Amino acid sequence: MNVLIIESKGKVEKIQGFLGAGWRVVATLGHIRDLPVKRFGVSSDMKPEYELTERGVGIAKRLKAAVSGNDVYIATDPDREGEAIAWHVAQVLKLSKVKRCAFTEVTESAVKAAIASPRDLDMNLVRAQEARRVLDRACGYLVSRPLQRVVGEKLSAGRVQTPATRLLVERERERTAFSSVTHYGVRLHFESVENITDGWWADLVTSSVLADGQEYLQDKDLARVLAACRSLEVLDCKTTTSRQGPPAPFTTSTLMQAAASLNLNANQVREISQRLYDAGLVTYIRTDSPAMAPEAIEAIRAYCSEQNWPCVAKSRIFKAKDSAQGAHECIRPTHIKVEEAGETPEERALYRLIRLRALATQLEDAEYSTVVLSLGSEHEGRPVRFDARGRVMRSPGWRIVYGAEVLDESVEDAQAASNPVPAMKIGTRATALSGEVTTQKTSPPSRYSEAKLIRELEKRGIGRPSTYAMIMETIKQRGYAKIEKNNLVPTALGECLIATMEGKFCFADYEYTGQMERQLDEIAAGQLTYNAVVAPAYALIDSEVQNFQKANGKVCPKCGKAMSKRKGKKGFFFGCEGYPDCKETLDAA
């Protein structure tokens, strides 16, 4: 009997069906060992101490019974977490030889190919995961308690959640400090050209009427005068052809961003995509690489040709960025001909999103013709300019797979698409039928949605595919942010956390946290050792904690122990941590 140990219970039945008699497939349901719950669990030489989790105790017994006397293969997920789980399983089961299998899609061919060529455990990936876990523990365990002593609220520091919360808080500060400016624009409407097109419009180039140092047109009377312009000279006419290529196949973060159009948050995308992966419908869903397997590209091209869609002459290859983890692919369907898949409406919608993006990658660019007219008039002897921009799709290219579906595009492009600007000869005149003054207000920076926050974190190199959804859930569950109108808004507790931590702890800094992620990548690649990263990072955090306590902490005058800020019936006070042996208190004021 052969035993295959996988990670997710959702894949057991399917993979068991692939392998048939002579095999038994069992699941770990994630990690079975972790650092201790009630103590730090890391020795002075940075060696972690592991123990079975509460759930892991029962799973370990079941695994031991399953593998007894059998050949064992371990096929946990193909990333750092999966590699660490495989190592922990091997340690608990005391396996002398580990047959590690890895596949990125739950198909019969992929699973059997992985089993046919097992490898050893990749200890670089294990050490990278271990370093991340220990650093997360150090940030949370060492820093959270001193924060609570000083603030008097239940605060929890986190290596990645803290900079994520800081982004929200800083954006809210920008919005609070923002002063809106009311200003005006002018739009002139022109008649259709020989009844061929609808009417078109041109907008005032406000810089042509502003004095030096002015940014906005705030003179409404002047705007009204300019809206009365009727006869304008064509100063310039440019007709250009532009091409727009398809977006890259989905990675974890870009899928979470795009799925916002389906009204799905990051955690919902994580759960739904996991079900699609477990069912063998899409490839592995925790990836930061847009690369696609050559055989998948060929299958897509063949399908597109069958549909008489315009395939690009040479296959498009999307390369992974340097920091991408492992040899992962993008997220794509395992069988491109399957048009609809999934058991729930949400699963079907997400599958469709993934499939259409994959199909689009091998089709020709969309082609547009753009006309830009520059029109001139004058006011009080000064030239005044109006610009008109129209954009017409000449060939849909990859957009053919989306049909009439409206895709995200810039406000400028959307407006240009509905503005049928004619090509006109320079020196001729255009007559406006009417003019209008538009009232506009400057807007503060928009709040982050979950999708936008994930995009910003990724841009700064903070977090990784396996952590984005967890970051979003953590800052909400701990009360640092709340959802308002689909945006993340920092709470008073979140603002308190950042005000207390910024400038005092290294991991609240964006650059430091991004650099730490890169160092974890280097451990995974075998370019740095575990101790070379963890030891100095721990020493820095420990030093910062000591400095923070000296600057902000209070010592009990009676017994010498630390005092914590607490909230009582009459407000905040400092109480001795030696309570109940020492009942000394101090007024927080």
C-alpha positions as CSV (number, residue, x, y, z in Angstrom):
1,M,0.0,0.0,0.0
2,N,1.2,3.5,-0.9
3,V,0.1,6.5,1.1
4,L,-0.1,10.1,-0.3
5,I,-0.3,12.8,2.3
6,I,-1.8,16.1,0.9
7,E,-2.9,19.3,2.6
8,S,-6.5,19.9,1.8
9,K,-9.4,17.6,2.6
10,G,-11.2,18.9,-0.5
11,K,-8.8,17.1,-2.8
12,V,-8.8,13.7,-1.1
13,E,-11.7,12.1,-3.0
14,K,-10.6,13.4,-6.4
15,I,-7.0,12.3,-6.1
16,Q,-8.0,9.0,-4.6
17,G,-10.0,8.5,-7.8
18,F,-7.0,9.2,-9.9
19,L,-4.8,6.7,-8.1
20,G,-7.3,3.9,-7.4
21,A,-6.6,0.7,-5.4
22,G,-3.2,0.3,-3.9
23,W,-3.2,4.0,-2.7
24,R,-4.6,5.8,0.3
25,V,-4.9,9.6,0.3
26,V,-5.0,11.4,3.6
27,A,-4.9,15.2,4.5
28,T,-3.1,17.2,7.1
29,L,-5.7,20.0,7.0
30,G,-2.8,22.5,7.1
31,H,-0.1,22.8,9.8
32,I,0.0,20.1,12.5
33,R,2.8,21.7,14.5
34,D,3.5,25.3,15.4
35,L,5.2,27.5,18.0
36,P,3.7,27.2,21.5
37,V,0.5,29.1,22.2
38,K,1.3,30.3,25.7
39,R,5.0,31.1,25.5
40,F,7.6,32.7,23.1
41,G,8.9,29.3,22.0
42,V,12.2,30.5,20.5
43,S,15.5,29.9,22.2
44,S,18.3,32.4,22.7
45,D,20.1,31.0,19.7
46,M,16.9,31.5,17.6
47,K,16.0,27.9,17.4
48,P,12.2,27.5,17.3
49,E,10.4,25.0,19.6
50,Y,7.5,23.2,18.0
51,E,4.6,21.4,19.5
52,L,1.5,19.7,17.9
53,T,-1.4,22.1,17.6
54,E,-4.7,21.2,19.3
55,R,-6.1,19.8,16.1
56,G,-2.7,18.4,15.1
57,V,-2.7,15.9,17.9
58,G,-5.6,13.9,16.4
59,I,-4.3,14.3,12.9
60,A,-0.9,13.0,13.8
61,K,-2.4,9.9,15.3
62,R,-4.4,9.3,12.2
63,L,-1.3,9.9,9.9
64,K,0.8,7.5,12.0
65,A,-1.8,4.8,11.7
66,A,-2.1,5.3,7.9
67,V,1.6,5.2,7.1
68,S,2.6,2.3,9.3
69,G,4.4,-0.2,7.1
70,N,3.6,1.6,3.9
71,D,5.5,3.7,1.3
72,V,4.8,7.4,2.0
73,Y,4.7,10.3,-0.4
74,I,4.1,13.8,0.7
75,A,2.3,16.2,-1.7
76,T,1.4,19.2,0.4
77,D,1.0,22.6,-1.5
78,P,3.9,23.7,-3.7
79,D,5.0,26.8,-1.7
80,R,6.9,27.6,1.4
81,E,4.0,26.8,3.8
82,G,3.5,23.5,2.0
83,E,7.2,22.6,2.2
84,A,7.2,23.4,5.9
85,I,4.1,21.3,6.5
86,A,5.8,18.4,4.6
87,W,8.9,18.8,6.9
88,H,6.8,18.9,10.1
89,V,4.9,15.8,9.0
90,A,8.2,14.0,8.2
91,Q,9.5,14.9,11.6
92,V,6.4,13.8,13.5
93,L,6.2,10.5,11.6
94,K,9.9,10.0,11.9
95,L,10.3,9.3,8.2
96,S,13.9,8.4,7.3
97,K,13.4,9.2,3.6
98,V,10.9,11.8,2.4
99,K,9.4,11.4,-1.1
100,R,8.2,14.9,-1.7
101,C,5.8,15.4,-4.7
102,A,4.6,18.7,-6.0
103,F,1.9,19.6,-8.5
104,T,0.3,22.9,-9.4
105,E,-3.0,21.5,-10.8
106,V,-5.2,18.7,-9.5
107,T,-5.4,16.7,-12.7
108,E,-4.7,13.0,-13.2
109,S,-1.7,13.6,-15.4
110,A,-0.2,16.2,-13.1
111,V,-0.6,14.1,-9.9
112,K,0.8,10.9,-11.5
113,A,3.7,12.8,-13.0
114,A,4.6,14.3,-9.6
115,I,4.5,10.9,-7.9
116,A,6.6,9.4,-10.7
117,S,9.4,11.8,-9.9
118,P,9.6,12.6,-6.2
119,R,12.3,14.8,-4.8
120,D,13.9,15.5,-1.5
121,L,12.6,18.2,0.8
122,D,13.7,21.7,-0.1
123,M,15.2,22.9,3.2
124,N,15.8,26.4,1.9
125,L,12.0,26.8,1.5
126,V,11.5,25.3,5.0
127,R,14.0,27.7,6.5
128,A,12.4,30.7,4.8
129,Q,9.0,29.7,6.2
130,E,10.5,29.1,9.6
131,A,12.2,32.6,9.5
132,R,8.9,34.2,8.6
133,R,7.1,32.4,11.5
134,V,9.8,33.3,14.0
135,L,9.9,37.0,12.9
136,D,6.1,37.2,13.1
137,R,6.2,35.7,16.6
138,A,9.0,38.1,17.7
139,C,7.0,41.2,16.4
140,G,3.8,40.1,18.0
141,Y,5.0,38.5,21.3
142,L,7.7,41.0,22.2
143,V,5.9,44.2,21.2
144,S,2.2,43.7,21.9
145,R,2.5,43.6,25.7
146,P,4.5,46.8,26.1
147,L,2.0,48.6,23.7
148,Q,-0.9,47.5,25.9
149,R,0.9,48.7,29.1
150,V,1.4,52.2,27.6
151,V,-1.9,52.6,25.8
152,G,-4.3,50.7,28.1
153,E,-6.1,49.2,25.2
154,K,-5.8,45.6,23.8
155,L,-3.3,46.2,21.0
156,S,-1.5,43.6,18.9
157,A,1.5,44.4,16.8
158,G,2.2,42.4,13.6
159,R,5.1,42.4,11.1
160,V,2.9,43.0,8.1
161,Q,-0.4,44.0,9.6
162,T,1.2,47.1,11.2
163,P,2.5,48.7,7.9
164,A,-0.9,47.7,6.3
165,T,-2.7,49.6,9.0
166,R,-0.3,52.5,8.7
167,L,-1.2,52.9,5.0
168,L,-4.8,53.2,6.0
169,V,-4.1,55.7,8.8
170,E,-1.8,57.9,6.7
171,R,-4.4,58.0,3.9
172,E,-7.0,59.1,6.4
173,R,-4.7,61.8,7.7
174,E,-4.3,63.1,4.1
175,R,-8.0,63.1,3.7
176,T,-8.5,65.0,7.0
177,A,-5.9,67.6,6.0
178,F,-7.3,68.0,2.5
179,S,-9.1,71.3,1.6
180,S,-11.4,71.0,-1.4
181,V,-11.2,73.7,-4.1
182,T,-14.2,74.6,-6.2
183,H,-13.2,75.4,-9.8
184,Y,-14.8,75.6,-13.2
185,G,-14.4,74.1,-16.7
186,V,-16.0,74.9,-20.0
187,R,-17.4,72.5,-22.6
188,L,-18.4,73.5,-26.1
189,H,-20.8,71.3,-28.1
190,F,-20.6,71.1,-31.8
191,E,-23.0,69.8,-34.5
192,S,-22.7,66.4,-36.1
193,V,-20.7,66.2,-39.3
194,E,-23.0,65.8,-42.3
195,N,-25.3,63.7,-40.2
196,I,-22.7,61.0,-40.2
197,T,-21.8,61.3,-36.5
198,D,-23.6,62.5,-33.4
199,G,-22.6,65.9,-31.9
200,W,-19.1,66.1,-30.4
201,W,-17.6,68.4,-27.7
202,A,-14.3,70.2,-26.8
203,D,-13.1,71.1,-23.4
204,L,-11.3,74.3,-22.3
205,V,-7.6,73.8,-21.7
206,T,-7.7,75.9,-18.5
207,S,-4.0,76.5,-18.5
208,S,-4.5,78.7,-21.5
209,V,-6.4,81.3,-19.5
210,L,-4.7,81.0,-16.1
211,A,-2.2,83.5,-14.8
212,D,1.2,82.3,-13.6
213,G,1.0,80.4,-10.3
214,Q,-2.7,79.6,-10.8
215,E,-3.7,75.9,-10.8
216,Y,-7.5,76.1,-11.3
217,L,-10.0,78.4,-13.0
218,Q,-12.0,79.8,-10.1
219,D,-13.5,82.8,-11.9
220,K,-17.0,81.7,-12.8
221,D,-17.8,84.9,-14.7
222,L,-14.8,84.3,-16.9
223,A,-16.0,80.7,-17.5
224,R,-19.4,82.0,-18.5
225,V,-17.8,84.3,-21.1
226,L,-15.7,81.5,-22.5
227,A,-18.7,79.2,-22.7
228,A,-20.2,81.8,-25.2
229,C,-17.4,81.2,-27.7
230,R,-18.9,80.0,-31.0
231,S,-16.5,80.3,-33.9
232,L,-13.1,78.6,-33.3
233,E,-10.2,77.9,-35.6
234,V,-8.7,74.5,-36.0
235,L,-5.1,74.9,-34.8
236,D,-4.1,71.3,-35.1
237,C,-5.5,67.9,-35.9
238,K,-3.7,64.7,-35.1
239,T,-5.0,61.2,-36.0
240,T,-3.1,58.3,-34.5
241,T,-3.5,54.6,-34.3
242,S,-2.8,52.9,-31.0
243,R,-2.7,49.4,-29.8
244,Q,-3.5,47.9,-26.4
245,G,-2.3,44.5,-25.4
246,P,-4.2,42.2,-23.0
247,P,-3.5,42.2,-19.3
248,A,-1.2,39.4,-17.9
249,P,-2.7,36.2,-16.6
250,F,-3.8,36.3,-13.0
251,T,-1.6,36.1,-10.0
252,T,-3.1,35.9,-6.5
253,S,-3.0,39.7,-6.0
254,T,-4.3,40.6,-9.4
255,L,-7.1,38.1,-9.1
256,M,-8.1,39.6,-5.7
257,Q,-8.1,43.0,-7.3
258,A,-10.1,42.0,-10.4
259,A,-12.6,40.1,-8.3
260,A,-13.7,43.3,-6.7
261,S,-15.8,43.7,-9.8
262,L,-17.8,40.6,-8.6
263,N,-18.2,42.2,-5.1
264,L,-15.9,39.6,-3.6
265,N,-13.4,40.6,-0.9
266,A,-10.0,39.1,-0.6
267,N,-11.0,36.3,1.9
268,Q,-13.9,35.3,-0.3
269,V,-11.6,35.1,-3.3
270,R,-9.2,32.9,-1.3
271,E,-11.9,30.5,-0.2
272,I,-13.6,30.3,-3.6
273,S,-10.4,29.9,-5.6
274,Q,-9.3,27.2,-3.2
275,R,-12.5,25.3,-3.9
276,L,-11.9,25.7,-7.7
277,Y,-8.3,24.4,-7.3
278,D,-9.3,21.5,-5.1
279,A,-11.9,20.5,-7.7
280,G,-9.2,20.4,-10.4
281,L,-10.7,23.3,-12.3
282,V,-7.8,25.9,-12.0
283,T,-4.1,25.8,-11.3
284,Y,-2.5,26.6,-7.9
285,I,-4.0,29.8,-6.5
286,R,-1.2,31.2,-4.4
287,T,1.3,32.5,-6.9
288,D,3.0,35.8,-7.8
289,S,4.0,34.6,-11.2
290,P,2.1,35.4,-14.4
291,A,4.1,32.8,-16.4
292,M,2.1,30.1,-18.2
293,A,3.2,26.6,-19.1
294,P,4.0,26.2,-22.9
295,E,1.4,23.3,-23.2
296,A,-1.3,25.6,-21.7
297,I,-0.4,28.4,-24.2
298,E,-0.7,25.9,-27.1
299,A,-4.1,24.7,-25.8
300,I,-5.3,28.3,-25.5
301,R,-4.1,29.1,-29.0
302,A,-5.7,26.0,-30.5
303,Y,-9.1,26.8,-28.8
304,C,-9.0,30.5,-30.0
305,S,-8.3,29.3,-33.6
306,E,-11.3,27.0,-33.4
307,Q,-13.4,30.0,-32.5
308,N,-11.9,32.0,-35.4
309,W,-10.5,34.6,-32.9
310,P,-7.4,36.6,-34.0
311,C,-4.5,34.8,-32.4
312,V,-1.3,36.9,-32.0
313,A,1.4,35.7,-34.5
314,K,3.9,34.8,-31.8
315,S,2.9,33.3,-28.5
316,R,2.8,35.9,-25.7
317,I,5.2,35.0,-22.8
318,F,4.7,36.7,-19.5
319,K,7.7,36.6,-17.2
320,A,7.7,36.4,-13.5
321,K,9.3,39.2,-11.5
322,D,12.6,38.5,-9.7
323,S,10.9,38.1,-6.3
324,A,8.3,35.6,-7.5
325,Q,8.3,32.4,-5.4
326,G,9.4,29.2,-7.0
327,A,8.5,27.9,-10.5
328,H,4.8,28.6,-10.2
329,E,2.5,29.3,-13.0
330,C,-0.2,31.9,-13.2
331,I,-3.8,31.1,-12.2
332,R,-5.5,29.6,-15.2
333,P,-8.1,26.9,-16.1
334,T,-6.7,23.4,-16.2
335,H,-8.9,22.6,-19.2
336,I,-9.5,25.7,-21.4
337,K,-12.4,24.2,-23.3
338,V,-14.5,24.0,-20.2
339,E,-16.6,27.2,-20.5
340,E,-18.5,27.0,-17.2
341,A,-17.4,25.4,-14.0
342,G,-18.1,25.6,-10.3
343,E,-21.0,24.6,-8.0
344,T,-22.1,28.0,-6.8
345,P,-22.8,31.3,-8.7
346,E,-19.7,32.8,-7.0
347,E,-17.5,29.9,-8.1
348,R,-18.8,30.1,-11.7
349,A,-18.3,33.8,-11.8
350,L,-14.7,33.6,-10.6
351,Y,-13.9,30.7,-12.9
352,R,-15.2,32.8,-15.8
353,L,-13.1,35.7,-14.8
354,I,-10.0,33.5,-14.7
355,R,-10.8,31.7,-18.0
356,L,-11.5,34.9,-20.0
357,R,-8.2,36.5,-18.8
358,A,-6.3,33.4,-19.9
359,L,-7.9,33.3,-23.3
360,A,-7.2,37.0,-23.9
361,T,-3.5,36.6,-23.4
362,Q,-3.0,34.9,-26.8
363,L,-5.1,37.2,-28.9
364,E,-4.1,40.2,-30.9
365,D,-3.9,43.7,-29.5
366,A,-7.0,45.8,-29.6
367,E,-6.6,48.6,-32.1
368,Y,-7.9,52.2,-31.8
369,S,-8.0,55.3,-33.9
370,T,-7.7,58.5,-32.0
371,V,-8.5,62.0,-33.3
372,V,-7.3,65.0,-31.2
373,L,-8.4,68.5,-32.3
374,S,-6.9,71.7,-30.9
375,L,-9.3,74.6,-31.4
376,G,-8.5,78.3,-30.8
377,S,-10.4,81.4,-29.9
378,E,-9.4,84.5,-28.0
379,H,-10.5,86.5,-25.0
380,E,-9.4,90.1,-24.4
381,G,-6.6,89.7,-26.8
382,R,-5.3,86.5,-25.3
383,P,-5.5,83.1,-27.1
384,V,-7.8,80.5,-25.6
385,R,-7.6,76.8,-26.4
386,F,-10.1,74.0,-26.5
387,D,-9.2,70.4,-27.1
388,A,-11.4,67.6,-28.3
389,R,-10.4,63.9,-28.2
390,G,-12.3,61.0,-29.8
391,R,-11.4,57.3,-29.8
392,V,-12.8,54.6,-31.9
393,M,-12.1,50.9,-31.7
394,R,-11.0,49.6,-35.2
395,S,-10.3,46.0,-34.2
396,P,-11.3,44.4,-30.9
397,G,-8.5,42.0,-30.8
398,W,-8.4,40.3,-27.3
399,R,-11.5,42.2,-26.2
400,I,-13.6,39.9,-28.4
401,V,-13.7,37.3,-25.6
402,Y,-15.5,39.8,-23.4
403,G,-18.2,40.7,-26.0
404,A,-20.1,43.8,-25.0
405,E,-18.9,43.6,-21.4
406,V,-17.5,46.9,-20.1
407,L,-14.0,46.6,-18.9
408,D,-12.0,48.9,-16.6
409,E,-10.5,51.9,-18.5
410,S,-9.4,55.4,-17.7
411,V,-12.0,58.1,-17.4
412,E,-10.3,59.9,-20.3
413,D,-10.5,56.8,-22.6
414,A,-14.2,56.2,-21.6
415,Q,-15.1,59.8,-22.5
416,A,-13.1,59.7,-25.7
417,A,-15.0,56.6,-26.8
418,S,-18.3,58.5,-26.7
419,N,-17.0,61.6,-28.4
420,P,-17.1,61.3,-32.2
421,V,-14.6,63.9,-33.0
422,P,-14.2,64.5,-36.8
423,A,-10.8,64.9,-38.5
424,M,-10.7,68.6,-39.7
425,K,-8.2,70.6,-41.8
426,I,-6.0,73.0,-40.0
427,G,-7.1,76.6,-40.6
428,T,-10.8,75.7,-41.1
429,R,-13.4,76.9,-38.5
430,A,-15.7,74.9,-36.3
431,T,-18.9,76.5,-35.0
432,A,-20.1,75.6,-31.5
433,L,-23.9,75.2,-31.1
434,S,-23.8,75.7,-27.3
435,G,-21.5,76.0,-24.3
436,E,-21.8,75.0,-20.7
437,V,-19.9,75.8,-17.5
438,T,-19.0,72.7,-15.5
439,T,-18.6,73.1,-11.7
440,Q,-15.9,70.8,-10.3
441,K,-14.4,70.2,-6.9
442,T,-11.0,68.7,-6.1
443,S,-11.3,65.5,-4.2
444,P,-9.2,64.1,-1.4
445,P,-7.2,61.0,-2.0
446,S,-9.6,58.0,-2.1
447,R,-9.6,55.5,0.6
448,Y,-8.2,52.0,0.1
449,S,-10.5,49.2,-0.9
450,E,-9.1,45.8,-0.1
451,A,-8.1,45.4,-3.7
452,K,-6.3,48.7,-3.7
453,L,-4.6,48.0,-0.4
454,I,-3.3,44.7,-1.7
455,R,-2.0,46.4,-4.9
456,E,-0.2,49.0,-2.7
457,L,1.3,46.3,-0.5
458,E,2.5,44.4,-3.5
459,K,4.0,47.5,-5.0
460,R,6.0,48.1,-1.8
461,G,7.0,44.4,-1.7
462,I,5.1,43.8,1.6
463,G,3.3,40.5,2.0
464,R,3.2,37.5,-0.3
465,P,0.4,35.5,-2.1
466,S,-0.3,33.3,0.8
467,T,-0.7,36.3,3.2
468,Y,-2.8,39.0,1.4
469,A,-6.2,37.7,2.4
470,M,-5.0,37.0,6.0
471,I,-3.7,40.6,6.3
472,M,-7.1,42.0,5.3
473,E,-8.9,39.8,7.7
474,T,-6.5,40.4,10.6
475,I,-6.7,44.2,10.5
476,K,-10.5,44.0,10.5
477,Q,-10.8,41.3,13.2
478,R,-8.5,43.2,15.5
479,G,-10.6,46.3,15.2
480,Y,-7.9,48.4,13.3
481,A,-10.1,49.0,10.3
482,K,-13.8,48.7,9.3
483,I,-15.6,48.5,6.0
484,E,-17.5,51.6,4.9
485,K,-18.9,51.7,1.3
486,N,-16.5,48.9,0.2
487,N,-13.5,50.8,1.6
488,L,-11.2,50.2,4.5
489,V,-11.5,52.9,7.1
490,P,-9.1,53.0,10.1
491,T,-10.7,53.0,13.5
492,A,-9.6,55.0,16.5
493,L,-7.9,51.9,17.7
494,G,-6.0,51.6,14.5
495,E,-5.0,55.2,14.6
496,C,-3.8,54.7,18.2
497,L,-1.7,51.7,17.2
498,I,0.2,53.7,14.5
499,A,0.5,56.8,16.5
500,T,2.1,54.8,19.3
501,M,4.4,52.7,17.0
502,E,5.6,54.9,14.2
503,G,9.2,55.9,14.4
504,K,9.7,53.5,17.3
505,F,9.6,50.0,15.7
506,C,11.4,49.0,12.5
507,F,8.6,46.8,11.1
508,A,6.2,49.8,11.1
509,D,8.5,51.1,8.3
510,Y,7.6,50.2,4.8
511,E,11.1,50.0,3.4
512,Y,12.3,47.8,6.3
513,T,9.4,45.4,6.0
514,G,9.8,45.2,2.2
515,Q,13.5,44.5,2.7
516,M,12.7,41.8,5.2
517,E,10.4,40.1,2.6
518,R,13.2,40.2,0.1
519,Q,15.6,38.6,2.6
520,L,13.0,35.8,3.2
521,D,13.1,35.3,-0.6
522,E,16.8,35.0,-0.5
523,I,16.7,32.4,2.2
524,A,14.3,30.4,0.0
525,A,16.7,30.8,-2.9
526,G,19.6,29.6,-0.8
527,Q,21.4,33.0,-0.9
528,L,21.0,33.8,2.8
529,T,20.9,31.6,5.9
530,Y,18.2,31.5,8.5
531,N,20.4,32.9,11.3
532,A,21.8,35.7,9.1
533,V,18.3,37.1,8.8
534,V,16.6,36.2,12.0
535,A,19.3,37.0,14.6
536,P,19.9,40.6,13.7
537,A,16.2,41.3,13.1
538,Y,15.4,39.8,16.6
539,A,18.2,41.9,18.2
540,L,16.8,45.1,16.6
541,I,13.3,44.4,17.8
542,D,14.4,43.5,21.3
543,S,16.5,46.7,21.4
544,E,13.5,48.8,20.2
545,V,11.3,47.2,22.9
546,Q,13.8,48.1,25.6
547,N,14.0,51.7,24.3
548,F,10.2,52.0,24.1
549,Q,9.7,50.7,27.6
550,K,12.3,53.2,29.0
551,A,10.7,56.1,27.2
552,N,7.1,55.2,27.9
553,G,6.9,52.7,30.7
554,K,6.1,53.3,34.4
555,V,7.7,51.4,37.3
556,C,5.8,50.6,40.5
557,P,7.2,52.8,43.3
558,K,6.2,50.1,45.8
559,C,7.6,46.8,44.4
560,G,9.6,47.9,41.3
561,K,7.6,45.9,38.8
562,A,6.2,47.3,35.6
563,M,2.9,49.1,35.6
564,S,0.2,48.9,33.0
565,K,-2.3,51.4,31.8
566,R,-5.8,50.1,32.5
567,K,-9.4,51.3,32.2
568,G,-11.5,51.4,35.3
569,K,-14.9,52.7,36.2
570,K,-13.6,56.3,36.6
571,G,-11.2,56.3,33.6
572,F,-7.7,55.2,32.9
573,F,-5.1,54.4,35.7
574,F,-1.8,52.6,36.0
575,G,-1.9,49.4,37.9
576,C,1.0,47.2,39.1
577,E,1.6,44.0,37.3
578,G,2.3,42.4,40.6
579,Y,-1.4,42.5,41.4
580,P,-2.9,40.9,43.5
581,D,0.3,40.8,45.6
582,C,0.8,44.5,45.0
583,K,-2.2,46.8,44.7
584,E,-0.4,50.0,44.0
585,T,-2.0,52.3,41.5
586,L,-1.2,55.7,39.9
587,D,-3.4,58.3,38.3
588,A,-3.0,58.1,34.5
589,A,-3.4,61.8,34.2
